[in-house]
């Protein structure tokens, strides 16, 4: 039986990691050009609260919450 080539497996893993990192970088650059940076940490996060007024700060112009 043939001996496994661990160096080949390691190289393939490194290449996949490098490619994924590059795709993520390009996605970030594209989002930055659009003026929005949507990271996984911010996805689904609650809006920031303005402490002086006690209300949630609007995310973007035109996305203001409607009064009940």
N, C-alpha and C positions, 0 to 999 in steps of 0.2 A: 504494500500500500504506500502511496506517495505521502511525503511529509508536507504539512500545510505551510504555505508561504505567508508568514505573518507580516513580513515587510510589505507585501503587496496589499494585504488587507488594511494595514495601517495607512498606507499611501492613499488608498481609495477613500478611507474615512476622512483623512485630512483634506482631500480634494472636495468631498461633499460638504464638509464644514466650511471651507473657503468659499465655495459657490453659494451656500446659503447666506453667509455673512455678506457677500457682495450683493445679493438680491435684496437683502434687508437694507443695506446702505443706499442702493438705488431707489428703493421705495421711500426711504426717509427723505432723500434729496428731492424726489418728485412731489412729495407732500409739502416740503418746505417751499418749493416754488409756487405751489397753489396757495400758500399762506396758512395752511393747516398742518399741524403735526399731530397725528393720531397714533399714540403709542399704546401698547397693551396695558400699561399701568393706568392710563387715563380712561380706557374704555369702560363704560358703565359706572364711572365715578359720579358722585353727586356734585351738583354745582356749588361753587364757593359761596359762602355767606358773607355779605357785606356787614361788618359788625356795627357800623354807624347807623344803618337803617334797619338791620335785622331781617332784610329780605335777600333772596337769592340773586346773585349777580347774573345778568343776562349773558348767554353764551356768545351771541353774535347779533348784530343789528337785524331787526326784523323777527328775531326769535324770542321776543319778550313775552312773558306769560300774560295771559288775558285775565282781567279782573273778573271775579265772580259776580 
